[in-house]
Amino acid sequence: MIVRHLSEEDFPRLQAFEREHLDPNLPEKASLAALRHFARSGHSFLAETRQGEARGFVLAQAVWQGAWATVLVSRILAADETAYEALLRALVKSAHDAGVYEVALFVREATPLARAAASMEFQVGPLVLARKRLGKRPDPGGVLE
């Protein structure tokens, strides 16, 4: 499996992969604007076979937490646990290479992503995320959905 940084040429394949494997817990698919933003972050990757078949992707960016930076995963979706592990390895390496020593993502228990994260020694919990929607726009769901 090959894992590489996203480029704009990947967006149609990535969106097709997302339609095929969309996690019902994700509120909506990634927009082109979001893909463009994350492609420039230095922490977003596409996993593919040697034949060029998309196997998954991760959209992440470094964010400042006040005392340190964290690479925060906004979206990760893969066809199987092997692809999740490959994406997480690339993400951890990119964070370390950038001098960022924390990677954070939301995981649901008993999923291929949770198993891949556990195999790479990610710690789970005990934090609970609270969310408040601001404004009058319809709620498309969010990080808690």
Buried (B, 14 or more C-beta within 10 A) or exposed (E): BBBEBBEEEBBEBBBEBBEEBEBEEBEEBBEEEBBEBBBEBBBBBBBBEEEEEBBBBBBBBBEEEEEEBBBBBBBBBBBBBBBBBBBBBBBBEBBEEEEBEEBBBBBEEEBBBBBBBEEBEBEEEEEEEEEEEEEEEEEEEEEEE
